Amino acid sequence: MKRVVVTGLGAITPLGKDVESFFEALVAGRSGVREIEASWGSYLAASVIDDLDAYFPKLRRVTLDRVSQLSLVAARQAIAQAGIDFSAEKNLHTGIYWGTGMGGIATLETAYNDLLVERAQRLRPATIVMAMNNAATGQIGIEFGICGPSFTYSSACSSSAVAIGEAFHAIRFGLVKVAVAGGGEAPLTQGVVKAWESLQTLARKDMERPETSCRPFSADRSGFVLGEGAAALVLEEEESARARGALILAEIVGYGNTTDATHITQPDASGQARAMVQALVEAGLTPQQVDHINAHGTGTKVGDLKETEGIKQVFGEYARRIPISATKALHGHLMGATGAVEMLAALETLRTSIVPSTAHLFHPDLECDLDYVSTGARKLDEVDVVMSNSFGFGGNNAVIVARRYQADA
């Protein structure tokens, strides 16, 4: 089996337009949550404030849903850092593995509004190709001339974590040599916001400090804040990366994927624990070798409790000694993109040995009693192994383990 390394990272999030600014904001505890005024009302969200118009010529921009624009920006950054020129050949050995929960939902919602409210007789010709879930995947292939396999994963909040995990397996088992993996989401539309409101999973607004409304693992938590963005990784065979002199950022060593098979929305601690165990077994690591966990940590009453229970099932007494971060408190819940964004946060912790805090944990929950790094970012002596948890509606659990790269490991 092949060793799989990371040679490129890219991100555009509510906390910044690249990986550096994203992680800097996490460490500083700056929140991307704010109140947004729309024609149909105001709502809390974590939106990307960077002007996407600057990234695309107008004729191309009007054929791309926002999710594809975000995805392309993140992919460009990761590929640029990796230093791979895909234009030289057909790249049949390179694959695209991309995740999204809802695809081009803004385009779809606009089409329904035009048809049913405005009574339009004709929709935009590009509606289908902008709205389809694999639009971003296809656009990445077109822009970079990647002609190998491409897959679009849609498993709600675990979508991009699944994409990264499946890309890791594809390289590990020799199906491809290089993979562009990650995900994007742009769900800040009236229909999506109202649908989540009706499910009663969105955080109640803190009237004095709206930016602190999402409070994972805190006793006064009330839900998550919707966000948008994208993140991308370039994964490679170790020998290929070394042969071309690439800077190796980290090594992916384990991936676990399980299904709760219990409830469509209510998480199951045992299902989550099975995914964590799978990832550790594949990595050949013991629970005691994990130095940091980026938790799924949505800020819902049930979700945070079940994740705490799942971590305890896997790590036992050692669970209380692992620094855990729930970064959605700052960047919001990016749905299908959140797994990739949080994997980037975990990889940056691996690089810097700085663990971001779980922000806004003002009132500890006695049942969520692990080390959630609640008093600001923490500098550790060294971080060698990190785990990133992503759990989605439908009961899909995706866990990825990475370690500091060592050439002779």
Secondary structure as UniProt FT lines:
FT   STRAND          4..13
FT   TURN            14..15
FT   HELIX           19..28
FT   STRAND          33..38
FT   TURN            39..40
FT   STRAND          41..46
FT   HELIX           52..55
FT   HELIX           58..61
FT   TURN            62..63
FT   HELIX           66..82
FT   HELIX           86..88
FT   TURN            92..93
FT   STRAND          94..99
FT   HELIX           105..116
FT   TURN            125..126
FT   HELIX           127..131
FT   TURN            133..134
FT   HELIX           135..144
FT   STRAND          150..153
FT   HELIX           156..158
FT   HELIX           159..172
FT   TURN            173..174
FT   STRAND          178..185
FT   HELIX           190..199
FT   HELIX           210..212
FT   TURN            216..217
FT   TURN            219..220
FT   STRAND          226..227
FT   STRAND          229..237
FT   HELIX           238..243
FT   TURN            244..245
FT   STRAND          250..259
FT   HELIX           269..283
FT   HELIX           287..289
FT   STRAND          292..294
FT   HELIX           301..315
FT   HELIX           316..321
FT   STRAND          324..325
FT   HELIX           328..331
FT   HELIX           335..337
FT   HELIX           338..352
FT   STRAND          354..355
FT   TURN            359..360
FT   TURN            366..367
FT   STRAND          378..379
FT   STRAND          385..392
FT   TURN            393..395
FT   STRAND          396..403
FT   TURN            407..408
//
